[in-house]
């Protein structure tokens, strides 16, 4: 029952490898159906076709008793449930981890948020651009004398989707060995949960070589930008036979 990119992306990876994925949509449908470019004949967007591939869909209104009851019945027989609501939302709906795991102790619940279920930023909305800016990723991209440069793709969402799918597989392996399901929080430090970094920290982790460079030589600054401090040539270079 996740929307937009990161959560549905994680489910898409699982579906691509054979999982039977049921996409739960609100009566209004996932907004991705109306996002981006559209085929000439009309219908849903190309973005939806990418994220919704290999999935079955069902419409449930989780604000109604009937919708919540139907979701609970689906979760009773499920191996994995993916959600990316704001922290506290599914608890207010009566669909929190305590309820889901009490009914299905083998369930793996993947909770995808920008800043995790608790902590000082938990209530803030997450977005890929925010993660790419806060992590410093945008600041190290581009030319040395240019402005920070954001990636032209949904990089944070794609990285979070891969990490989420990986986390689910680890949790399923644990479940197969112990019989225990669990709730996965992409930012939790909780002892009882499988703790994985939030999307912002994923992107920060991609910068590890630049961080190492700055720590080992304080004179190394953002002016290195798209260069690799340990590898040359790495960026485009001009050769003697370049006509320009």
N, C-alpha and C positions, 0 to 999 in steps of 0.2 A: 504493500500500500504506500510505497514511496513515490514521490513525484519529481519532475524535472530530470536532472542528470545523474548525480552521484549514486543515489540509492538504486534507481532503475538500471544504471550502468552495471552495478555489482550483480544484480539479478540477471542482466543480459549475458554477462560472462558465464554464469552458472547455466543459463538456458542454452548457450552455444555449445556447452559440453554435455547436453542431454538432460538437464534438470527439467522437470515439468513445472513451469512457472505460471502462476495465475496472477495476473495484474489486476489489483483492486482499484477501481477508479470511482471518483465521486460522480454524482449525477451530471455535473458540468463537464466531465472528462478531464484528462490530464492536459494542462496548459501547453505541453510540448506538441500536442496535436495541431496547435495553432501558431507554432513558433518557427521562424526561419523561412526556408524556401519551400515552394509547393510544386507538385507536378502539374504539367499543362492541363491535364484533364480535371484538376481540382482534387478535393478530398483532403486527407491528412497530410501534414508536412513531411518532407524527407527526413527531418530530425526524428519524428515519431517512428517512421519506418525503421530507422537505425536502432533506436532505443527499445522499440516494442517488438522487435523480431523474435521469433521462436517462443512467444508468450501467448497464453490465452487471456482473455479479459472478462471481467465481471464488474457490474456497476452496483455499488452499495452506498447507501447514505448512512454514514456512521453517526449521524446526529439523531438517528431514530433507533428505537429498541430492536426493530426487525433487522436493520442493517448491522447493528452490533452483534446480535445473536448469530447472524449468518457468518460474520467474520470469525467469531469464536468457534463455530463449527468447522470452518476451513482450517483454523489454527490447530484444532484438536488432532487432525491427521497430518499436519505439515511437519517437515523436517526443519524448515527455515522460514522466518518471517522478517521482511525488511521494511523499516519505516524511517522517515526523515522529518517528522513533525518537530515543532519547537519542543524543547524539554517540558515535560509535564502534561503535554496535550493528550497522549494516549491514556495517561493515568486518570485525567479528568473524564475521559470517555468510558472509564471502567475497563480498559484494555491494557493495563500496565503489565510489566514483567511478572509481578506477583500473581496476577490473575491468570495470565497465559501459561506460566510455568506450573502453576498449581493444577491446571487442567491437562497440560501436556508436558511432563517433566523432561522429556527428551528434545524439546523445541530449542532451536538456536535463534535468538532474536538479535538481528543486526540493526543498531540504532545509529543513523548517520546524521550528524549535525555539524554546524560550523565550528562550535567551540565546546562541545561535550555536554553532558547532562548536568554537570555542576561546575562550580567555580565562578569567578567574577564576570566572565563574559558569556555564561551559559544562556542568559535570556536574550542575547543579541542575535539578530539574524545573520546567517553566514552566506557568503557569496564568493565565487571563485576570485573575482578581482580583489576583494578584501584580503583573502589569504595571500595572493601574489604580491600585494603591496606590503602587508604587515610582516611577511617573512623576509622581505628585502629582495625577493626574486626579481621584481620589476626593476629595482635599482641597479642590478648588476647586468641588465640587458641593454643592448643598444651600443651606440658609439661613445667613446670616452667623453666627448664634449656635448653629448645629446641628453635629452630628457629620459627619465625611466621609461622602459618599454614593456608593455604587457604582451603575453603570448597571443597569437592570432587564433588559438583554439581554446576549448574549455579544459585547459591543462589540469587545474586543481581537481575538477570533477572526475576526469579520466583517471588520475592517480588515485583519488579516493575510491573510485569504483574498483580498481584493481586490488587495492589494499583491503577493501571490504570483502571482496570475493575470497581473497587469501585468508582473511580472518575467519570467514565462515567455514572454509575447508579445515582449518586448524581446529575450530570448535567442534566440527562434526567428527573429526578424528578422536578428539577427547571424548565426545559423546559415545562413539562406538566402543571405546575402551572402558568407560566408566558407567555408561548409561545416563549420564548427567547432561542436560541441556544447560544453556547459559544465555545471559544477555551481554552482547558485545557493544561497548561504548567507545567510539572513536577518540575519546579524550579522557576517559575515566582513569583515575588512579586507584579505584576501589579494589580491594583485595579479592572480593567475591566475583569480580567481573574480569573478562579478558580485556586487558587494557591495550589499546592501540592509539597512536597519536592522531590528533585532529587534522583535518585537511591542511590547515595553516602550517602545522608542524611537518606534515609530509613534504610540503614545498620547501620549507626551511631545510629539511634534510637533503634535498637535491642540491643545496648550495655547499655541501660539506667541504669540498676542496677549496672553495673561495674562503670559507671560514678558517680553515687550516692555514691558508696563505696569510691572512690578516693576522692571525694569532702568532705566527712564526716571524713575521716581518711587519712591524707597525707602519712601515712606509708604503706598504701595499694598500691601495685604497680602491674605491669604486672605479677608478680610471682604467682598471684592467678590463672591466665590463665583459664583453663576450669572448675575450681571450682566455686561454687556459695557461695558468702560470707554470705548469709542469710539462707542457707539450707544445712543440712548434714544428712545422707550421700547423695551425689549427683553424684560424680564420682565413678568409680569402686573401691571397697574396698576389702581387703583380710579378710576372716573370719578364725576362729581357725581351722575349718575342711577343709581348702583349701589344697589339696594334694601337691600343689606347694609351 
